[in-house]
């Protein structure tokens, strides 16, 4: 009977250790540090847009929290805003205008 108790206790301890390690790994995966800026600096705004794009990419591809048509709309706005800010910084003139009505919503 004592051997059975010891075996059960060992299994409980091993299971607890494995679960703890599993949750540590999960916590490490979700603890990415993202710096979000609130400053009148276009470079920092571009970094914010890049972070936003990464967030929606994750929400769409990994967690499946947003549908594809919403992802496409957000990505389009982020891409065009990023391009506009980059051309502003480089003092380039580029005019890209969507000439058709785009509605990805279903």
ABEGO torsion letter per residue (X at the ends): XAAAAAAAAAAAAAAAAAAAAAAAAAAAAAABBBBBBBBBBAAAAAAAAAAAAAAAAAAAAAAGABBAAAAAAAAAAAAAAAAAAAAAAAGBBBBBBBABBBBABX
